[in-house]
C-alpha cells in the first residue's frame, strides 16, 4: 500500500507541477521583464468569440514553453518521422515542396455541383478585370505560373516517376475556361513539359524553394514576350540590355517556412547562377519605369531574383530585356489574386499610358489566393487623367 | 475550449482545480460557472442555449416529481420536455438539412428553390440535449429522485469534463454523486493518469492518423491502395480520438470526484457487429437502448418487430451523429447488420470461422461503415467505394497521394495504432494498476504529447461536430 501511495503521490505531484508550472513561469518571466502578465489581458477585452480566439492564439504564440520547445520538437519529428510540419513536404533527392501547392493538385477544384465553390470564382474576377481594362483600351494577358509539383511531380512522388501522369488537371481546366471566355493567357505548363521532354534534367525550379529557377523564369519571360509581339499589343522599345552572371546561394523559402534552423542546417544552400539585367547605356541594373506601356502584376514569382538578391534578375527584368523597354509593376507575395488589383486601385497613375497589363499568379492561388478573388473596380478615368 | 489546447491545460484546468479544492462549499456551483466558461469560450451565445435546455428539463422534471404518479399533469410535463428538447435539437441540427432536401425536391418538381436560412450548429448540442432530457425521463420512470436544486441540475448538464463529446452521462448515474462524492488521492491519481493517457492518444496517435485520412478523403480519385490506407487511418483516427476524449473526460471527472461510465472496450477486437456495438460508444448504445429501443417495444413484440426496432434505433442513431444522408445510411447499414445477426441468434454469418478471421471480417465491415461516416456526401462515398474496389483508377493530382501517405511517421504510427487496437489493453484497466514504471511512462508520454501539441495545428476532437 505504501508503494502504491508513493506512486500516486509522484504521479499527482508531477502532473500538477507540469500544468501549474507553465502559467506561473510565464507570469514570472513577464513580471521580470516589467510587463503585466499577458494572461490578465482576458479581462481587458469584450468576451466575444473573436476576442477569445485572438487571446488564446496570442497566449499560445508567446508562451515561453512553446517558443523553447517548438524547434526541438519540430526537429525531432523531422529526424524521427521525416515530417516537416504543416507547411512543407519532403520530396525525393533532397527536393522540398510547399504543402498547399500539393493540396491544390490533390483535391477537386473547381468544386462539383454538389459542393459549390466556397469562394469567389477566379474567372469572374479575371473577366471583369479584362473588360474594365478593355474599356480603357488596355489589353490583359494572364500568366498562370505552374506550382513546382506540377512541373516536377516525380520529385515528390515515386508513383508519378513510374506513370508520368499529368497532375495539373485543375489548372488545365481553368485555362480552358479562360480560353472559352476569350481571355488571353500564356500556357507555361505545356512550355515546361516540352522543355523537360527535350532535357529531362532541365532545372526550371529550385529544389528547396517554391519558385522557378533563373532558367525557368527566362523561358517564361521569353514566351510572354513572344506572345506580346505576336499580338502586337506593344511594340518593342529601343533600350539595350545585357546580362551579367551573378551567383547567389539560397536556403529556399520552404525551409524558411519550416522555421527551424537545425533542420535548415541539414540542407546545403542552393547555388544559383542568375542573369542580372544591366542597361548597357548606363551600366546600371534594370529598374522599373512607372510610365512604361506595360504593367506587370503578380506574386513572389515576380519578386524572386528581382527584388531579392541579386536584384534585377527576375521575370520583370528579363521581360524588359526581351521587349527592350522598362516595365511598371506591382508585386505582392501571395497577393496576386486580389491584393495587386486593390493596390492598383490605390495607384491610379500606374494606369496612365498603359497598353498592356500582364497578370501572373501561381496556380494554387486559384483556390488559396489571399483575400480570394474579389471583384475590384479600376480607378475612374478622371482620377487617372488628373493624376 | 478544447482539452488539447494550451489555454485549457495550462490555465483553465489548474485554476479550476485550485479553486475547487480550496472551496469548502458549494463546489457544484463553482463547477457550473467554470463549465459555462468552458462551453461559452467557443461562442458565448451558445451557453444561453444550454441554459435554456437545462431550465426547461429541470422545470419539467420538477413538475413530474411533484405530480401524482399516473396523473395527466405528469405525462404532459414529460411530453413537453421531450418535444421542447427534440425541437431545439431538430432546429439547430436538422433544419438546414430539411431546407436543402426540400429545395432538392422542389428542383425535381421544377419549382424554384427557397432561400436557405443559415444556422450555426452549437458544438456538443446532441450530447447536452440528450443528457438533460434523461433527467425528466428518469424521474418519470421513478429511476431517480428529483434533483435538490437547479444549480445541481445545471451542473450535471454542463459538467465540462464530458460536456462536448460524452460519455453520455444519464441523470440516474450521477444523481447521488451530485450530492455526495469522494475526493481521494487514489481517485485523483487514476483520473490524472487517464487524462494524460487520453491526451497522449489524441495528440500522438489520432492527430497523426488524421493527416492521411483527411488527404485521401479529400482527394479527387485515390488509387485502390490509397483508399484502403485512408479508411484504415480514419478508423484509427476516430477510435483514438474519441476514446481519448472519453479517457480525458473520465479522468477529469475523477479529479473532481465523479465517476463516469466507460465508453469503449477494445471495439476493433469485436467478432461481430453485435459485439462491436457492445464495445463502441457504449454510453450512446445504452442510451438508445434504454430511451428508444425499449420504449419502442424492444424484443417484446415478436421477432419481426424486434428487427424493425433495431433498424429504427440505428437509423436514428445515425441521424443523431449528423444531418446528412451519409449518417442515415451508416445507421441503416449497422441496423440491418444487427437485425440480421439477431435473426441468426446474435451470431454473425461468419461465426464459425476462427476468431482472428471473425475479428478481421468485422473490422472490414466497420471500415465500410466508416467510409459512409467520413465522406462529405453520398456521391463522395460512392466514389470512395469504387476506389476501394478498384473500379476507379487514380488520376490527375491524386497520384501524388503516395508522397503524403506512406511517410515514415504515418507508417510508424499506423503500426502502433494497429498494435494497440489488437492488444486490446484499455486505458481504464491499464491505469487501474499503476506502478512506478507505468507512472514514468505516462509522464514521459504526457510531456512528449505536450511538446508535440506545440507543433500541431488546431485539431479539435472529431465528435465535437456532433
HADDOCK unambig.tbl for C-alpha pairs under 7 A between the chains (distance, minus, plus):
assign (segid A and resid 7 and name CA) (segid B and resid 435 and name CA) 6.37 0.50 0.50
assign (segid A and resid 7 and name CA) (segid B and resid 436 and name CA) 5.65 0.50 0.50
assign (segid A and resid 8 and name CA) (segid B and resid 186 and name CA) 6.50 0.50 0.50
assign (segid A and resid 8 and name CA) (segid B and resid 189 and name CA) 5.40 0.50 0.50
assign (segid A and resid 11 and name CA) (segid B and resid 189 and name CA) 6.55 0.50 0.50
assign (segid A and resid 11 and name CA) (segid B and resid 439 and name CA) 6.12 0.50 0.50
assign (segid A and resid 12 and name CA) (segid B and resid 189 and name CA) 5.59 0.50 0.50
assign (segid A and resid 12 and name CA) (segid B and resid 192 and name CA) 6.88 0.50 0.50
assign (segid A and resid 19 and name CA) (segid B and resid 9 and name CA) 6.09 0.50 0.50
assign (segid A and resid 19 and name CA) (segid B and resid 10 and name CA) 4.95 0.50 0.50
assign (segid A and resid 19 and name CA) (segid B and resid 14 and name CA) 6.24 0.50 0.50
assign (segid A and resid 20 and name CA) (segid B and resid 10 and name CA) 6.26 0.50 0.50
assign (segid A and resid 20 and name CA) (segid B and resid 14 and name CA) 5.76 0.50 0.50
assign (segid A and resid 22 and name CA) (segid B and resid 10 and name CA) 6.10 0.50 0.50
assign (segid A and resid 23 and name CA) (segid B and resid 10 and name CA) 5.85 0.50 0.50
assign (segid A and resid 23 and name CA) (segid B and resid 11 and name CA) 6.38 0.50 0.50
assign (segid A and resid 48 and name CA) (segid B and resid 43 and name CA) 6.80 0.50 0.50
assign (segid A and resid 48 and name CA) (segid B and resid 44 and name CA) 6.39 0.50 0.50
assign (segid A and resid 49 and name CA) (segid B and resid 41 and name CA) 6.95 0.50 0.50
assign (segid A and resid 49 and name CA) (segid B and resid 42 and name CA) 6.19 0.50 0.50
assign (segid A and resid 49 and name CA) (segid B and resid 43 and name CA) 4.92 0.50 0.50
assign (segid A and resid 49 and name CA) (segid B and resid 44 and name CA) 6.71 0.50 0.50
assign (segid A and resid 52 and name CA) (segid B and resid 41 and name CA) 6.70 0.50 0.50
assign (segid A and resid 56 and name CA) (segid B and resid 7 and name CA) 6.40 0.50 0.50
assign (segid A and resid 60 and name CA) (segid B and resid 6 and name CA) 6.14 0.50 0.50
assign (segid A and resid 66 and name CA) (segid B and resid 454 and name CA) 5.70 0.50 0.50
assign (segid A and resid 69 and name CA) (segid B and resid 451 and name CA) 6.33 0.50 0.50
assign (segid A and resid 70 and name CA) (segid B and resid 454 and name CA) 5.71 0.50 0.50
assign (segid A and resid 70 and name CA) (segid B and resid 455 and name CA) 5.87 0.50 0.50
assign (segid A and resid 73 and name CA) (segid B and resid 451 and name CA) 6.28 0.50 0.50
assign (segid A and resid 73 and name CA) (segid B and resid 452 and name CA) 6.32 0.50 0.50
assign (segid A and resid 74 and name CA) (segid B and resid 455 and name CA) 6.46 0.50 0.50
assign (segid A and resid 81 and name CA) (segid B and resid 408 and name CA) 5.03 0.50 0.50
assign (segid A and resid 81 and name CA) (segid B and resid 409 and name CA) 3.97 0.50 0.50
assign (segid A and resid 82 and name CA) (segid B and resid 408 and name CA) 6.16 0.50 0.50
assign (segid A and resid 82 and name CA) (segid B and resid 409 and name CA) 6.60 0.50 0.50
assign (segid A and resid 83 and name CA) (segid B and resid 409 and name CA) 6.92 0.50 0.50
assign (segid A and resid 105 and name CA) (segid B and resid 397 and name CA) 4.62 0.50 0.50
assign (segid A and resid 106 and name CA) (segid B and resid 219 and name CA) 5.17 0.50 0.50
assign (segid A and resid 106 and name CA) (segid B and resid 220 and name CA) 6.44 0.50 0.50
assign (segid A and resid 106 and name CA) (segid B and resid 397 and name CA) 4.59 0.50 0.50
assign (segid A and resid 106 and name CA) (segid B and resid 398 and name CA) 4.90 0.50 0.50
assign (segid A and resid 107 and name CA) (segid B and resid 218 and name CA) 5.62 0.50 0.50
assign (segid A and resid 107 and name CA) (segid B and resid 219 and name CA) 4.52 0.50 0.50
assign (segid A and resid 107 and name CA) (segid B and resid 220 and name CA) 5.25 0.50 0.50
assign (segid A and resid 108 and name CA) (segid B and resid 219 and name CA) 6.66 0.50 0.50
assign (segid A and resid 108 and name CA) (segid B and resid 220 and name CA) 5.01 0.50 0.50
assign (segid A and resid 156 and name CA) (segid B and resid 403 and name CA) 6.12 0.50 0.50
assign (segid A and resid 157 and name CA) (segid B and resid 400 and name CA) 5.57 0.50 0.50
assign (segid A and resid 157 and name CA) (segid B and resid 402 and name CA) 6.31 0.50 0.50
assign (segid A and resid 157 and name CA) (segid B and resid 403 and name CA) 5.16 0.50 0.50
assign (segid A and resid 159 and name CA) (segid B and resid 399 and name CA) 6.76 0.50 0.50
assign (segid A and resid 160 and name CA) (segid B and resid 399 and name CA) 6.52 0.50 0.50
assign (segid A and resid 160 and name CA) (segid B and resid 400 and name CA) 6.96 0.50 0.50
assign (segid A and resid 165 and name CA) (segid B and resid 396 and name CA) 6.69 0.50 0.50
assign (segid A and resid 166 and name CA) (segid B and resid 396 and name CA) 5.83 0.50 0.50
assign (segid A and resid 167 and name CA) (segid B and resid 396 and name CA) 4.23 0.50 0.50
assign (segid A and resid 167 and name CA) (segid B and resid 397 and name CA) 4.20 0.50 0.50
assign (segid A and resid 168 and name CA) (segid B and resid 396 and name CA) 6.38 0.50 0.50
assign (segid A and resid 168 and name CA) (segid B and resid 397 and name CA) 6.21 0.50 0.50
assign (segid A and resid 169 and name CA) (segid B and resid 396 and name CA) 5.74 0.50 0.50
